[in-house]
């Protein structure tokens, strides 16, 4: 027995990663082969016969991307209270989607969001604009996922970052192209199990280690078991103050920016095409409601744990490296240095790591995206736990990337080719077009993964802003306003997406200026991550104004909207 324990501990992190990642990849590929798509209905909506439990698990995996698994706790660990906007926005947004939109969209019964918009607004132009918006949202979102894949591979399999992205591209392409939504759905069920286990195991270990409490959510607010008599957050506030950082539990963002980011993430969630399409895969409206509720419970497990993981990681990082001799730093530090995600610059040449808030004196740069992945190493957990987190990060990134690739391929093959350019295309021809579109999409996704614009969670936040600016008003008005017509919807989407793109290009990339403009130049004091709220309001104003100036939709469209809103208990048999 003792020999077995010694043998397990002797296996290196890299070997454990090969074992666990290899096993999980074999599982995903096996599921894709078993559940391969043989029709367009299988490819787009898994045949429309997924059970509520399986769909709930798949939705949770689709929803909890690399931004949730890697990025959210990473941002909270550095931003503290300010990082909570991501937690509030994404959680609130899923509730909004589940309660307000999912059942109605399922009752409409189409394959994609552009499909809904094209038919509801009885216009090819509405469909084309919706396709372009879906592609923008999905490519922005998938860039964050491929970035997460590259980070995991570059550290734990010790390959070049770009090579890691390319490996991830081939894996996700295999099961997305072969299985379509059917293969993706059952793969995501397995990926949810992997990612939630990988997130919770180290969180429980570290919570016990630091506070003696096995429940991370309670350990987050517990007294440390180091004999100091201090609570975790009090200690973290003190450590932050000592280094010149703002107190961890105090926010520095303006109230309007906090509100704007939270709302942009919420309404952006309710407009995300890859999440909405999950509700088209169940048999009936009642199942859509059930799977939404199940997914919410499964999502809460990770989201309620993320703040604790962030606090554990930040505390351990500061205590491990701050003002320590560089010659004595642990092995994990130097391995992360090789990835370029930790950078030590000994400015005063004293051989010590001077980690402080003052940029002139600070000698350590830490990428927020490594915090969840490095946390088990910093806490000196067993090698198999460290490797498990790598497998979980890959599961989170690949599950969402697959869903996004399907949105991209279906937008091109179904909404453009089938519905606009070549209505007579055969089902087999459409399936081939969908698979070829997925190949093209993964190549573009890989490019953006190799050349990311920001941290994983920040990149994903921009995708939410684009979804808020374009889809949310069109969907909400399409369901709840019989009077909304094609002219209003198209004008609103175009206005919203253009002003959002302008703001991102100007304030995130600085392409319209010599340098990226300072925060003081933000409109209304709102960051690019929160500007989706302003763009959404512009969309609503333009759509409603144009609607008033143009004629009402045809009577059959108004009757269709009335039918969508019939409560499922009254006439659940309404299926299109």
DAPE-V399838 format. One record per run of one state. SS is the DSSP state (hx for helix, st for strand, lp for the rest). FROM is the first residue (numbers start at 0). LEN is the number of residues. If there is no record, write none. Layout:
# DAPE-V399838
ss->SS from->FROM len->LEN
ss->SS from->FROM len->LEN
This chain:
# DAPE-V399838
ss->lp from->0 len->1
ss->hx from->1 len->9
ss->lp from->10 len->2
ss->hx from->12 len->22
ss->lp from->34 len->5
ss->hx from->39 len->9
ss->lp from->48 len->1
ss->st from->49 len->1
ss->lp from->50 len->1
ss->hx from->51 len->12
ss->lp from->63 len->2
ss->hx from->65 len->43
ss->lp from->108 len->4
ss->hx from->112 len->8
ss->lp from->120 len->3
ss->hx from->123 len->33
ss->lp from->156 len->4
ss->hx from->160 len->51
ss->lp from->211 len->4
ss->hx from->215 len->4
ss->lp from->219 len->3
ss->st from->222 len->1
ss->lp from->223 len->7
ss->st from->230 len->1
ss->hx from->231 len->11
ss->lp from->242 len->12
ss->hx from->254 len->15
ss->lp from->269 len->3
ss->hx from->272 len->8
ss->lp from->280 len->1
ss->st from->281 len->1
ss->lp from->282 len->2
ss->hx from->284 len->37
ss->lp from->321 len->3
ss->st from->324 len->1
ss->hx from->325 len->3
ss->lp from->328 len->2
ss->hx from->330 len->7
ss->lp from->337 len->4
ss->st from->341 len->3
ss->lp from->344 len->7
ss->st from->351 len->1
ss->lp from->352 len->11
ss->st from->363 len->3
ss->lp from->366 len->1
ss->hx from->367 len->11
ss->lp from->378 len->4
ss->hx from->382 len->39
ss->lp from->421 len->5
ss->hx from->426 len->24
ss->lp from->450 len->5
ss->hx from->455 len->25
ss->lp from->480 len->5
ss->hx from->485 len->24
ss->lp from->509 len->9
ss->hx from->518 len->3
ss->lp from->521 len->1
ss->hx from->522 len->3
ss->lp from->525 len->6
ss->hx from->531 len->18
ss->lp from->549 len->5
ss->hx from->554 len->10
ss->lp from->564 len->12
